[in-house]
Amino acid sequence: MKNNLKWFVVLHIIILIFSAGSICAKTASQYEFLSLNWIIFYGILICILGFYAIAWQQVLKHLPLITTYANKAVTTLWGLVWGFAIFHEKITPLKVIGAAVVIFGVYLVVAGDEEVNAPSIDNKEAENND
Amino acid sequence: MIKYALIMLSGTFIASCSQIILKKAAEKKYPNKIAEYLNPMVMGAYLIFFGASLCSVMGYKKVPLSIGPILEATGYIWVAILGKIFLGEHISKKKGLGLLIIIAGIVIAALGVK
């Protein structure tokens, strides 16, 4: 349980770092294509994506797929937070509701996948027992 | 802004294509660990993913950061459709409902952009 909590915290730190990649993407977009600043922020974005790809695989070893993917959807909320805090974008009620609806949709998508995959795992176990 | 949103959505579609290629590549057998990564399919998929990230940066020129990650949720829809076409993956009722809800969420959030 304590170990799960630890990996849950790690998962959200990784998601937070991943969402910071969108700050770099947005910042890079404000500069001229291939200018020094553009290259710096795009480079940081690529580094974050690389880190994320590796870190995500590690988290998947410790937490169920449904937990990881469903939680990943909170990047929509982080987008609202970063947009407001850094780029002074308006947070409208519809944006918040839309983000919450997307998160619920993602949960159903991942839960639907789990349902499809679960019987095949059971079958494999039954085959092994035979 | 719609033009830039479409660029961003195209990037999400391209990234989804790269995921399908990676999945296809993962189903193949390789002689060693290095070959698992250094093969045309995997390298091509990462190259495509690189292109997708460029679309994302181009899209953010006008798309608000508060909407970007919501638009990128369309990736779940593309992966489901492409997975069904190219990998024969089943879309359960629950998953189908989830995909529709994601679309509804994106539309709601888009209506909130002023």
gemmi code that builds the backbone of each chain (N, CA, C; Angstrom):
import gemmi

chains = {
    "A": [
        ("MET", (0.836, -1.209, 0.000), (0.000, 0.000, 0.000), (0.870, 1.259, 0.000)),
        ("LYS", (1.897, 1.233, 0.904), (2.792, 2.376, 1.018), (3.591, 2.526, -0.275)),
        ("ASN", (3.974, 1.353, -0.839), (4.726, 1.348, -2.087), (3.887, 1.898, -3.238)),
        ("ASN", (2.598, 1.505, -3.237), (1.676, 1.993, -4.264), (1.549, 3.503, -4.201)),
        ("LEU", (1.451, 4.005, -2.958), (1.323, 5.448, -2.754), (2.558, 6.155, -3.301)),
        ("LYS", (3.709, 5.546, -3.030), (4.973, 6.126, -3.509), (4.949, 6.239, -5.040)),
        ("TRP", (4.544, 5.165, -5.706), (4.524, 5.173, -7.173), (3.418, 6.082, -7.732)),
        ("PHE", (2.361, 6.228, -6.934), (1.284, 7.139, -7.334), (1.804, 8.582, -7.337)),
        ("VAL", (2.599, 8.894, -6.305), (3.204, 10.238, -6.226), (4.194, 10.420, -7.380)),
        ("VAL", (5.007, 9.383, -7.624), (5.979, 9.435, -8.738), (5.233, 9.654, -10.050)),
        ("LEU", (4.117, 8.927, -10.227), (3.307, 9.050, -11.448), (2.890, 10.508, -11.674)),
        ("HIS", (2.415, 11.147, -10.595), (1.937, 12.519, -10.757), (3.072, 13.517, -10.950)),
        ("ILE", (4.249, 13.206, -10.401), (5.406, 14.078, -10.667), (5.762, 13.982, -12.160)),
        ("ILE", (5.735, 12.751, -12.691), (6.042, 12.550, -14.118), (5.007, 13.261, -14.997)),
        ("ILE", (3.739, 13.150, -14.613), (2.668, 13.810, -15.382), (2.859, 15.332, -15.345)),
        ("LEU", (3.267, 15.823, -14.171), (3.506, 17.266, -14.019), (4.643, 17.720, -14.941)),
        ("ILE", (5.721, 16.928, -14.961), (6.865, 17.264, -15.832), (6.430, 17.208, -17.296)),
        ("PHE", (5.636, 16.176, -17.632), (5.148, 16.025, -19.009), (4.306, 17.249, -19.403)),
        ("SER", (3.462, 17.681, -18.475), (2.602, 18.834, -18.788), (3.438, 20.104, -18.943)),
        ("ALA", (4.589, 20.141, -18.245), (5.483, 21.303, -18.395), (6.030, 21.372, -19.823)),
        ("GLY", (6.035, 20.232, -20.501), (6.470, 20.209, -21.899), (5.593, 21.104, -22.764)),
        ("SER", (4.314, 21.181, -22.418), (3.404, 22.021, -23.202), (3.727, 23.509, -22.996)),
        ("ILE", (4.291, 23.847, -21.817), (4.722, 25.242, -21.585), (5.854, 25.568, -22.569)),
        ("CYS", (6.782, 24.588, -22.709), (7.907, 24.793, -23.635), (7.405, 24.912, -25.072)),
        ("ALA", (6.419, 24.063, -25.430), (5.875, 24.090, -26.792), (5.231, 25.457, -27.058)),
        ("LYS", (4.464, 25.919, -26.078), (3.772, 27.215, -26.228), (4.801, 28.350, -26.302)),
        ("THR", (5.829, 28.271, -25.436), (6.859, 29.326, -25.429), (7.623, 29.327, -26.751)),
        ("ALA", (8.000, 28.121, -27.223), (8.745, 28.022, -28.488), (7.929, 28.633, -29.627)),
        ("SER", (6.618, 28.397, -29.584), (5.755, 28.868, -30.678), (5.713, 30.404, -30.779)),
        ("GLN", (6.096, 31.070, -29.684), (6.065, 32.534, -29.683), (7.298, 33.137, -30.361)),
        ("TYR", (8.295, 32.270, -30.632), (9.519, 32.751, -31.286), (9.544, 32.326, -32.755)),
        ("GLU", (10.416, 32.974, -33.494), (10.554, 32.646, -34.920), (11.106, 31.230, -35.073)),
        ("PHE", (10.563, 30.516, -36.056), (10.970, 29.132, -36.323), (12.492, 29.057, -36.506)),
        ("LEU", (13.119, 28.157, -35.758), (14.563, 27.898, -35.804), (15.439, 29.044, -35.273)),
        ("SER", (14.822, 30.027, -34.603), (15.636, 31.033, -33.911), (16.244, 30.370, -32.681)),
        ("LEU", (17.218, 31.027, -32.044), (17.906, 30.415, -30.901), (16.917, 30.045, -29.787)),
        ("ASN", (16.041, 30.983, -29.449), (15.061, 30.717, -28.386), (14.122, 29.573, -28.763)),
        ("TRP", (13.738, 29.540, -30.034), (12.854, 28.464, -30.509), (13.554, 27.116, -30.310)),
        ("ILE", (14.821, 27.057, -30.718), (15.585, 25.803, -30.611), (15.731, 25.389, -29.143)),
        ("ILE", (16.009, 26.377, -28.268), (16.188, 26.066, -26.837), (14.905, 25.452, -26.267)),
        ("PHE", (13.773, 26.116, -26.484), (12.524, 25.614, -25.882), (12.048, 24.322, -26.543)),
        ("TYR", (12.255, 24.219, -27.846), (11.872, 22.969, -28.524), (12.790, 21.833, -28.050)),
        ("GLY", (14.062, 22.160, -27.840), (15.023, 21.162, -27.337), (14.606, 20.660, -25.957)),
        ("ILE", (14.193, 21.591, -25.085), (13.739, 21.190, -23.743), (12.509, 20.287, -23.872)),
        ("LEU", (11.608, 20.656, -24.798), (10.400, 19.840, -25.018), (10.782, 18.406, -25.417)),
        ("ILE", (11.724, 18.277, -26.342), (12.145, 16.944, -26.799), (12.766, 16.165, -25.632)),
        ("CYS", (13.577, 16.860, -24.810), (14.196, 16.215, -23.641), (13.101, 15.713, -22.685)),
        ("ILE", (12.095, 16.550, -22.450), (10.996, 16.166, -21.554), (10.263, 14.945, -22.111)),
        ("LEU", (10.010, 14.947, -23.423), (9.316, 13.806, -24.035), (10.152, 12.529, -23.904)),
        ("GLY", (11.478, 12.672, -24.065), (12.379, 11.519, -23.915), (12.350, 10.989, -22.493)),
        ("PHE", (12.448, 11.920, -21.516), (12.398, 11.541, -20.100), (11.074, 10.843, -19.792)),
        ("TYR", (9.997, 11.432, -20.309), (8.658, 10.903, -20.056), (8.524, 9.467, -20.581)),
        ("ALA", (9.032, 9.238, -21.813), (8.924, 7.901, -22.423), (9.600, 6.845, -21.546)),
        ("ILE", (10.769, 7.202, -20.997), (11.511, 6.250, -20.160), (10.829, 6.085, -18.802)),
        ("ALA", (10.489, 7.223, -18.167), (9.893, 7.192, -16.828), (8.533, 6.473, -16.837)),
        ("TRP", (7.757, 6.687, -17.909), (6.425, 6.085, -18.011), (6.520, 4.557, -17.975)),
        ("GLN", (7.519, 4.018, -18.689), (7.705, 2.561, -18.725), (7.987, 2.022, -17.321)),
        ("GLN", (8.736, 2.792, -16.535), (9.066, 2.365, -15.174), (7.817, 2.359, -14.285)),
        ("VAL", (6.999, 3.414, -14.432), (5.779, 3.503, -13.612), (4.823, 2.364, -13.963)),
        ("LEU", (4.766, 2.027, -15.268), (3.857, 0.956, -15.710), (4.186, -0.385, -15.050)),
        ("LYS", (5.445, -0.532, -14.626), (5.850, -1.782, -13.966), (5.242, -1.890, -12.571)),
        ("HIS", (4.875, -0.734, -12.010), (4.435, -0.722, -10.612), (2.955, -0.389, -10.412)),
        ("LEU", (2.331, 0.234, -11.408), (0.916, 0.607, -11.267), (0.107, 0.047, -12.437)),
        ("PRO", (-1.167, -0.260, -12.214), (-2.003, -0.772, -13.307), (-2.153, 0.248, -14.431)),
        ("LEU", (-2.315, -0.279, -15.638), (-2.443, 0.575, -16.828), (-3.593, 1.575, -16.675)),
        ("ILE", (-4.712, 1.080, -16.127), (-5.900, 1.940, -15.976), (-5.597, 3.136, -15.072)),
        ("THR", (-4.825, 2.893, -14.006), (-4.471, 3.975, -13.073), (-3.602, 5.002, -13.777)),
        ("THR", (-2.602, 4.504, -14.518), (-1.651, 5.424, -15.138), (-2.330, 6.276, -16.214)),
        ("TYR", (-3.060, 5.619, -17.128), (-3.669, 6.375, -18.234), (-4.795, 7.292, -17.759)),
        ("ALA", (-5.608, 6.798, -16.822), (-6.700, 7.636, -16.317), (-6.135, 8.871, -15.616)),
        ("ASN", (-5.045, 8.691, -14.867), (-4.440, 9.829, -14.167), (-3.735, 10.777, -15.130)),
        ("LYS", (-3.252, 10.203, -16.247), (-2.539, 11.040, -17.232), (-3.464, 12.140, -17.775)),
        ("ALA", (-4.761, 11.855, -17.744), (-5.723, 12.821, -18.274), (-5.733, 14.129, -17.480)),
        ("VAL", (-5.133, 14.138, -16.284), (-5.104, 15.399, -15.519), (-4.225, 16.451, -16.202)),
        ("THR", (-3.507, 16.045, -17.242), (-2.726, 17.047, -17.998), (-3.658, 18.132, -18.547)),
        ("THR", (-4.930, 17.762, -18.772), (-5.898, 18.771, -19.252), (-6.077, 19.869, -18.185)),
        ("LEU", (-6.096, 19.444, -16.915), (-6.229, 20.433, -15.832), (-4.952, 21.256, -15.680)),
        ("TRP", (-3.799, 20.575, -15.803), (-2.533, 21.305, -15.728), (-2.444, 22.353, -16.840)),
        ("GLY", (-2.987, 21.994, -18.018), (-3.016, 22.948, -19.135), (-3.761, 24.217, -18.749)),
        ("LEU", (-4.864, 24.043, -18.040), (-5.648, 25.204, -17.571), (-4.824, 26.041, -16.593)),
        ("VAL", (-4.161, 25.322, -15.669), (-3.375, 26.019, -14.636), (-2.222, 26.796, -15.271)),
        ("TRP", (-1.437, 26.120, -16.131), (-0.280, 26.784, -16.768), (-0.749, 27.945, -17.652)),
        ("GLY", (-1.832, 27.694, -18.394), (-2.352, 28.734, -19.287), (-2.713, 29.993, -18.516)),
        ("PHE", (-3.335, 29.796, -17.362), (-3.762, 30.912, -16.518), (-2.551, 31.585, -15.851)),
        ("ALA", (-1.693, 30.763, -15.238), (-0.589, 31.296, -14.428), (0.529, 31.915, -15.268)),
        ("ILE", (0.836, 31.304, -16.411), (2.003, 31.771, -17.176), (1.607, 32.644, -18.372)),
        ("PHE", (0.525, 32.255, -19.036), (0.175, 32.993, -20.271), (-1.074, 33.869, -20.103)),
        ("HIS", (-1.508, 33.995, -18.843), (-2.634, 34.881, -18.508), (-3.889, 34.593, -19.337)),
        ("GLU", (-4.122, 33.323, -19.583), (-5.338, 32.941, -20.328), (-6.515, 32.887, -19.361)),
        ("LYS", (-7.701, 33.091, -19.905), (-8.891, 33.048, -19.051), (-9.304, 31.597, -18.797)),
        ("ILE", (-9.662, 31.316, -17.549), (-10.238, 30.004, -17.253), (-11.746, 30.191, -17.186)),
        ("THR", (-12.431, 29.714, -18.199), (-13.889, 29.862, -18.224), (-14.529, 28.583, -17.665)),
        ("PRO", (-15.753, 28.691, -17.147), (-16.419, 27.488, -16.608), (-16.505, 26.372, -17.657)),
        ("LEU", (-16.747, 26.747, -18.924), (-16.865, 25.724, -19.971), (-15.546, 24.976, -20.186)),
        ("LYS", (-14.426, 25.682, -20.052), (-13.117, 25.022, -20.198), (-12.939, 23.977, -19.092)),
        ("VAL", (-13.298, 24.380, -17.858), (-13.148, 23.473, -16.706), (-14.074, 22.266, -16.865)),
        ("ILE", (-15.337, 22.537, -17.236), (-16.299, 21.429, -17.424), (-15.811, 20.514, -18.552)),
        ("GLY", (-15.356, 21.123, -19.663), (-14.853, 20.343, -20.799), (-13.694, 19.445, -20.377)),
        ("ALA", (-12.757, 19.997, -19.603), (-11.602, 19.214, -19.143), (-12.062, 18.046, -18.269)),
        ("ALA", (-13.015, 18.324, -17.363), (-13.526, 17.273, -16.466), (-14.236, 16.181, -17.272)),
        ("VAL", (-14.998, 16.586, -18.289), (-15.713, 15.615, -19.134), (-14.697, 14.748, -19.892)),
        ("VAL", (-13.638, 15.393, -20.411), (-12.586, 14.639, -21.126), (-11.953, 13.606, -20.187)),
        ("ILE", (-11.656, 14.030, -18.947), (-11.032, 13.103, -17.984), (-11.949, 11.896, -17.745)),
        ("PHE", (-13.251, 12.169, -17.590), (-14.199, 11.069, -17.386), (-14.233, 10.152, -18.620)),
        ("GLY", (-14.216, 10.764, -19.804), (-14.200, 9.985, -21.043), (-12.970, 9.103, -21.140)),
        ("VAL", (-11.820, 9.663, -20.786), (-10.569, 8.895, -20.827), (-10.650, 7.710, -19.866)),
        ("TYR", (-11.230, 7.980, -18.672), (-11.377, 6.882, -17.689), (-12.196, 5.740, -18.288)),
        ("LEU", (-13.306, 6.084, -18.959), (-14.169, 5.050, -19.568), (-13.435, 4.294, -20.679)),
        ("VAL", (-12.670, 5.047, -21.488), (-11.910, 4.416, -22.578), (-10.934, 3.384, -22.015)),
        ("VAL", (-10.188, 3.793, -20.983), (-9.192, 2.891, -20.402), (-9.874, 1.729, -19.677)),
        ("ALA", (-10.976, 2.026, -18.982), (-11.719, 0.970, -18.281), (-12.301, -0.019, -19.300)),
        ("GLY", (-12.755, 0.495, -20.446), (-13.276, -0.363, -21.513), (-12.204, -1.283, -22.056)),
        ("ASP", (-10.978, -0.751, -22.181), (-9.839, -1.567, -22.644), (-9.533, -2.669, -21.648)),
        ("GLU", (-9.572, -2.311, -20.358), (-9.274, -3.286, -19.299), (-10.258, -4.449, -19.360)),
        ("GLU", (-11.539, -4.104, -19.616), (-12.580, -5.145, -19.690), (-12.298, -6.118, -20.819)),
        ("VAL", (-11.869, -5.560, -21.973), (-11.579, -6.400, -23.142), (-10.363, -7.275, -22.875)),
        ("ASN", (-9.341, -6.687, -22.241), (-8.090, -7.422, -22.015), (-8.179, -8.431, -20.886)),
        ("ALA", (-9.009, -8.140, -19.874), (-9.069, -9.002, -18.689), (-9.427, -10.460, -19.009)),
        ("PRO", (-10.467, -10.754, -19.832), (-10.800, -12.144, -20.097), (-9.676, -12.915, -20.767)),
        ("SER", (-8.921, -12.228, -21.676), (-7.848, -12.928, -22.362), (-6.759, -13.332, -21.380)),
        ("ILE", (-6.536, -12.489, -20.340), (-5.538, -12.832, -19.325), (-6.030, -14.051, -18.529)),
        ("ASP", (-7.326, -14.014, -18.171), (-7.892, -15.143, -17.429), (-7.772, -16.428, -18.234)),
        ("ASN", (-8.068, -16.319, -19.554), (-7.980, -17.501, -20.410), (-6.571, -18.066, -20.436)),
        ("LYS", (-5.592, -17.139, -20.521), (-4.198, -17.586, -20.550), (-3.846, -18.337, -19.273)),
        ("GLU", (-4.344, -17.771, -18.136), (-4.057, -18.425, -16.852), (-4.703, -19.809, -16.819)),
        ("ALA", (-5.934, -19.904, -17.331), (-6.636, -21.186, -17.354), (-5.881, -22.188, -18.220)),
        ("GLU", (-5.353, -21.680, -19.383), (-4.583, -22.552, -20.265), (-3.343, -23.073, -19.558)),
        ("ASN", (-2.686, -22.146, -18.835), (-1.467, -22.540, -18.111), (-1.772, -23.591, -17.047)),
        ("ASN", (-2.953, -23.428, -16.382), (-3.321, -24.391, -15.342), (-3.607, -25.773, -15.929)),
        ("ASP", (-4.165, -25.770, -17.178), (-4.423, -27.057, -17.836), (-3.088, -27.767, -18.084)),
    ],
    "B": [
        ("MET", (-7.553, 31.046, -35.654), (-7.283, 30.082, -34.564), (-7.676, 28.664, -34.980)),
        ("ILE", (-8.753, 28.531, -35.811), (-9.195, 27.201, -36.246), (-8.106, 26.514, -37.057)),
        ("LYS", (-7.412, 27.313, -37.904), (-6.326, 26.755, -38.723), (-5.256, 26.133, -37.813)),
        ("TYR", (-4.904, 26.837, -36.750), (-3.860, 26.349, -35.846), (-4.352, 25.163, -35.016)),
        ("ALA", (-5.636, 25.201, -34.672), (-6.214, 24.060, -33.944), (-6.170, 22.808, -34.832)),
        ("LEU", (-6.416, 23.000, -36.136), (-6.376, 21.866, -37.066), (-4.951, 21.326, -37.213)),
        ("ILE", (-3.970, 22.238, -37.195), (-2.560, 21.793, -37.261), (-2.253, 20.929, -36.038)),
        ("MET", (-2.720, 21.405, -34.875), (-2.481, 20.663, -33.636), (-3.187, 19.294, -33.673)),
        ("LEU", (-4.421, 19.281, -34.171), (-5.171, 18.024, -34.272), (-4.489, 17.069, -35.257)),
        ("SER", (-3.911, 17.630, -36.339), (-3.170, 16.795, -37.301), (-1.967, 16.158, -36.599)),
        ("GLY", (-1.309, 16.960, -35.758), (-0.157, 16.448, -35.006), (-0.557, 15.287, -34.115)),
        ("THR", (-1.728, 15.410, -33.489), (-2.214, 14.325, -32.618), (-2.485, 13.070, -33.441)),
        ("PHE", (-3.036, 13.272, -34.659), (-3.294, 12.132, -35.540), (-1.972, 11.465, -35.943)),
        ("ILE", (-0.981, 12.294, -36.290), (0.333, 11.755, -36.695), (0.968, 10.984, -35.532)),
        ("ALA", (0.869, 11.561, -34.315), (1.425, 10.881, -33.134), (0.721, 9.543, -32.902)),
        ("SER", (-0.579, 9.500, -33.165), (-1.335, 8.249, -32.998), (-0.875, 7.210, -34.012)),
        ("CYS", (-0.585, 7.668, -35.238), (-0.071, 6.750, -36.268), (1.254, 6.145, -35.796)),
        ("SER", (2.105, 6.991, -35.190), (3.404, 6.491, -34.736), (3.219, 5.446, -33.630)),
        ("GLN", (2.187, 5.637, -32.802), (1.927, 4.650, -31.736), (1.535, 3.298, -32.324)),
        ("ILE", (0.744, 3.340, -33.394), (0.316, 2.099, -34.038), (1.523, 1.391, -34.653)),
        ("ILE", (2.409, 2.184, -35.279), (3.618, 1.597, -35.874), (4.484, 0.959, -34.776)),
        ("LEU", (4.597, 1.670, -33.633), (5.394, 1.127, -32.515), (4.797, -0.185, -32.015)),
        ("LYS", (3.468, -0.222, -31.955), (2.781, -1.433, -31.496), (3.035, -2.584, -32.482)),
        ("LYS", (2.951, -2.272, -33.766), (3.224, -3.276, -34.807), (4.663, -3.793, -34.662)),
        ("ALA", (5.576, -2.844, -34.433), (6.992, -3.198, -34.308), (7.221, -4.076, -33.082)),
        ("ALA", (6.462, -3.793, -31.999), (6.627, -4.540, -30.752), (6.171, -5.997, -30.909)),
        ("GLU", (5.298, -6.244, -31.880), (4.792, -7.614, -32.090), (5.793, -8.489, -32.836)),
        ("LYS", (6.793, -7.849, -33.456), (7.795, -8.608, -34.211), (8.875, -9.149, -33.277)),
        ("LYS", (9.579, -10.177, -33.756), (10.676, -10.731, -32.952), (12.008, -10.229, -33.498)),
        ("TYR", (12.896, -9.892, -32.577), (14.198, -9.342, -32.975), (15.318, -10.185, -32.372)),
        ("PRO", (16.474, -10.211, -33.057), (17.579, -11.052, -32.566), (18.169, -10.567, -31.249)),
        ("ASN", (18.137, -9.250, -30.995), (18.684, -8.726, -29.736), (17.987, -7.419, -29.343)),
        ("LYS", (18.344, -6.914, -28.142), (17.711, -5.697, -27.583), (17.951, -4.481, -28.480)),
        ("ILE", (19.167, -4.368, -29.020), (19.496, -3.193, -29.849), (18.611, -3.182, -31.095)),
        ("ALA", (18.431, -4.362, -31.682), (17.597, -4.458, -32.893), (16.137, -4.102, -32.595)),
        ("GLU", (15.733, -4.264, -31.339), (14.361, -3.899, -30.949), (14.102, -2.411, -31.146)),
        ("TYR", (15.167, -1.627, -30.953), (15.029, -0.176, -31.076), (15.562, 0.346, -32.411)),
        ("LEU", (16.720, -0.213, -32.836), (17.338, 0.288, -34.069), (16.858, -0.514, -35.275)),
        ("ASN", (15.595, -0.363, -35.599), (15.064, -0.969, -36.821), (14.203, 0.079, -37.525)),
        ("PRO", (14.019, -0.075, -38.836), (13.328, 0.978, -39.610), (11.962, 1.360, -39.053)),
        ("MET", (11.199, 0.381, -38.574), (9.847, 0.679, -38.083), (9.869, 1.576, -36.846)),
        ("VAL", (10.679, 1.179, -35.859), (10.736, 1.943, -34.603), (11.340, 3.330, -34.839)),
        ("MET", (12.427, 3.357, -35.617), (13.077, 4.655, -35.873), (12.148, 5.563, -36.692)),
        ("GLY", (11.460, 4.957, -37.642), (10.493, 5.710, -38.450), (9.371, 6.260, -37.589)),
        ("ALA", (8.903, 5.428, -36.642), (7.815, 5.846, -35.757), (8.239, 7.043, -34.905)),
        ("TYR", (9.479, 7.007, -34.400), (9.961, 8.129, -33.582), (10.173, 9.385, -34.423)),
        ("LEU", (10.559, 9.179, -35.678), (10.720, 10.315, -36.592), (9.354, 10.978, -36.833)),
        ("ILE", (8.342, 10.146, -37.020), (6.980, 10.649, -37.215), (6.515, 11.388, -35.953)),
        ("PHE", (6.853, 10.806, -34.788), (6.477, 11.419, -33.514), (7.131, 12.802, -33.366)),
        ("PHE", (8.370, 12.882, -33.858), (9.112, 14.143, -33.857), (8.346, 15.184, -34.687)),
        ("GLY", (7.857, 14.749, -35.845), (7.053, 15.626, -36.708), (5.775, 16.065, -36.015)),
        ("ALA", (5.193, 15.157, -35.244), (3.958, 15.476, -34.517), (4.207, 16.570, -33.485)),
        ("SER", (5.371, 16.506, -32.827), (5.677, 17.524, -31.811), (5.861, 18.891, -32.477)),
        ("LEU", (6.357, 18.884, -33.720), (6.492, 20.147, -34.463), (5.110, 20.753, -34.738)),
        ("CYS", (4.163, 19.878, -35.100), (2.786, 20.344, -35.337), (2.226, 20.976, -34.063)),
        ("SER", (2.537, 20.356, -32.938), (2.054, 20.848, -31.656), (2.578, 22.273, -31.413)),
        ("VAL", (3.887, 22.464, -31.649), (4.497, 23.786, -31.449), (3.875, 24.808, -32.405)),
        ("MET", (3.662, 24.393, -33.659), (3.054, 25.307, -34.644), (1.629, 25.687, -34.217)),
        ("GLY", (0.908, 24.691, -33.731), (-0.474, 24.932, -33.304), (-0.562, 25.895, -32.139)),
        ("TYR", (0.411, 25.791, -31.209), (0.384, 26.646, -30.011), (0.611, 28.128, -30.337)),
        ("LYS", (0.959, 28.415, -31.572), (1.147, 29.814, -31.960), (-0.145, 30.602, -31.668)),
        ("LYS", (-1.280, 29.953, -31.904), (-2.557, 30.635, -31.657), (-3.464, 29.890, -30.663)),
        ("VAL", (-3.257, 28.590, -30.527), (-4.118, 27.808, -29.630), (-3.709, 28.077, -28.178)),
        ("PRO", (-4.655, 28.426, -27.310), (-4.303, 28.665, -25.902), (-3.780, 27.386, -25.228)),
        ("LEU", (-2.836, 27.556, -24.311), (-2.279, 26.405, -23.596), (-3.369, 25.684, -22.796)),
        ("SER", (-4.375, 26.452, -22.388), (-5.453, 25.847, -21.593), (-6.321, 24.901, -22.429)),
        ("ILE", (-6.214, 24.999, -23.755), (-7.024, 24.149, -24.629), (-6.191, 23.030, -25.274)),
        ("GLY", (-4.886, 23.300, -25.450), (-4.000, 22.338, -26.126), (-4.116, 20.899, -25.629)),
        ("PRO", (-3.896, 20.658, -24.311), (-3.974, 19.268, -23.830), (-5.368, 18.653, -24.021)),
        ("ILE", (-6.401, 19.493, -24.025), (-7.767, 18.977, -24.245), (-7.895, 18.509, -25.702)),
        ("LEU", (-7.365, 19.310, -26.640), (-7.384, 18.905, -28.054), (-6.576, 17.624, -28.260)),
        ("GLU", (-5.470, 17.519, -27.509), (-4.609, 16.339, -27.674), (-5.284, 15.054, -27.189)),
        ("ALA", (-6.372, 15.203, -26.443), (-7.122, 14.008, -26.007), (-7.760, 13.292, -27.194)),
        ("THR", (-7.789, 13.960, -28.373), (-8.312, 13.278, -29.576), (-7.434, 12.074, -29.924)),
        ("GLY", (-6.214, 12.054, -29.353), (-5.311, 10.920, -29.592), (-5.963, 9.597, -29.198)),
        ("TYR", (-6.743, 9.622, -28.108), (-7.426, 8.392, -27.665), (-8.369, 7.896, -28.765)),
        ("ILE", (-9.020, 8.856, -29.445), (-9.983, 8.496, -30.506), (-9.252, 7.912, -31.708)),
        ("TRP", (-8.164, 8.589, -32.134), (-7.396, 8.087, -33.282), (-6.793, 6.720, -33.017)),
        ("VAL", (-6.228, 6.556, -31.815), (-5.596, 5.263, -31.498), (-6.638, 4.144, -31.535)),
        ("ALA", (-7.845, 4.437, -31.042), (-8.914, 3.428, -31.043), (-9.302, 3.061, -32.480)),
        ("ILE", (-9.476, 4.087, -33.330), (-9.881, 3.832, -34.718), (-8.762, 3.109, -35.482)),
        ("LEU", (-7.543, 3.636, -35.371), (-6.420, 3.024, -36.091), (-6.127, 1.620, -35.558)),
        ("GLY", (-6.288, 1.457, -34.236), (-6.066, 0.137, -33.622), (-7.055, -0.884, -34.157)),
        ("LYS", (-8.275, -0.431, -34.376), (-9.304, -1.339, -34.918), (-8.982, -1.700, -36.373)),
        ("ILE", (-8.585, -0.694, -37.153), (-8.314, -0.923, -38.580), (-7.047, -1.774, -38.784)),
        ("PHE", (-5.956, -1.373, -38.141), (-4.666, -2.003, -38.449), (-4.270, -3.137, -37.499)),
        ("LEU", (-4.840, -3.141, -36.288), (-4.452, -4.182, -35.332), (-5.623, -5.105, -34.983)),
        ("GLY", (-6.794, -4.778, -35.511), (-7.970, -5.610, -35.244), (-8.411, -5.551, -33.796)),
        ("GLU", (-8.097, -4.435, -33.121), (-8.467, -4.317, -31.704), (-9.958, -3.995, -31.565)),
        ("HIS", (-10.557, -4.616, -30.572), (-11.993, -4.471, -30.352), (-12.289, -3.163, -29.606)),
        ("ILE", (-13.371, -2.494, -30.009), (-13.820, -1.318, -29.251), (-15.083, -1.726, -28.491)),
        ("SER", (-14.948, -1.849, -27.172), (-16.095, -2.249, -26.353), (-17.098, -1.100, -26.266)),
        ("LYS", (-18.308, -1.421, -25.782), (-19.338, -0.380, -25.639), (-18.861, 0.724, -24.703)),
        ("LYS", (-18.225, 0.287, -23.598), (-17.753, 1.256, -22.603), (-16.707, 2.184, -23.227)),
        ("LYS", (-15.819, 1.590, -24.003), (-14.767, 2.382, -24.641), (-15.389, 3.342, -25.664)),
        ("GLY", (-16.337, 2.830, -26.441), (-17.029, 3.663, -27.434), (-17.714, 4.844, -26.766)),
        ("LEU", (-18.352, 4.574, -25.634), (-19.033, 5.642, -24.890), (-18.001, 6.667, -24.399)),
        ("GLY", (-16.880, 6.156, -23.900), (-15.803, 7.032, -23.427), (-15.299, 7.948, -24.538)),
        ("LEU", (-15.152, 7.385, -25.744), (-14.667, 8.175, -26.880), (-15.658, 9.293, -27.221)),
        ("LEU", (-16.946, 8.953, -27.168), (-17.977, 9.980, -27.443), (-17.946, 11.076, -26.376)),
        ("ILE", (-17.725, 10.650, -25.129), (-17.671, 11.632, -24.032), (-16.446, 12.549, -24.190)),
        ("ILE", (-15.336, 11.967, -24.657), (-14.137, 12.796, -24.900), (-14.458, 13.864, -25.948)),
        ("ILE", (-15.127, 13.444, -27.028), (-15.494, 14.406, -28.088), (-16.387, 15.508, -27.496)),
        ("ALA", (-17.364, 15.087, -26.673), (-18.266, 16.063, -26.042), (-17.466, 17.049, -25.183)),
        ("GLY", (-16.499, 16.521, -24.425), (-15.658, 17.367, -23.558), (-14.861, 18.386, -24.360)),
        ("ILE", (-14.334, 17.922, -25.497), (-13.535, 18.821, -26.347), (-14.420, 19.939, -26.897)),
        ("VAL", (-15.624, 19.567, -27.321), (-16.558, 20.572, -27.862), (-16.931, 21.579, -26.776)),
        ("ILE", (-17.222, 21.071, -25.574), (-17.594, 21.965, -24.455), (-16.460, 22.955, -24.159)),
        ("ALA", (-15.210, 22.388, -24.067), (-14.070, 23.258, -23.756), (-13.841, 24.286, -24.861)),
        ("ALA", (-14.022, 23.841, -26.122), (-13.812, 24.753, -27.265), (-14.819, 25.911, -27.211)),
        ("LEU", (-16.029, 25.607, -26.743), (-17.041, 26.654, -26.627), (-16.663, 27.684, -25.544)),
        ("GLY", (-15.785, 27.244, -24.636), (-15.373, 28.118, -23.536), (-14.229, 29.051, -23.906)),
        ("VAL", (-13.701, 28.908, -25.144), (-12.598, 29.787, -25.570), (-13.190, 31.124, -26.007)),
        ("LYS", (-12.677, 32.196, -25.376), (-13.188, 33.534, -25.747), (-12.069, 34.376, -26.305)),
    ],
}
model = gemmi.Model(1)
for chain_id, residues in chains.items():
    chain = gemmi.Chain(chain_id)
    for i, (resn, *xyz) in enumerate(residues, 1):
        res = gemmi.Residue()
        res.name, res.seqid = resn, gemmi.SeqId(i, " ")
        for name, pos in zip(("N", "CA", "C"), xyz):
            atom = gemmi.Atom()
            atom.name, atom.element = name, gemmi.Element(name[0])
            atom.pos, atom.b_iso = gemmi.Position(*pos), 0.0
            res.add_atom(atom)
        chain.add_residue(res)
    model.add_chain(chain)
structure = gemmi.Structure()
structure.add_model(model)
structure.setup_entities()
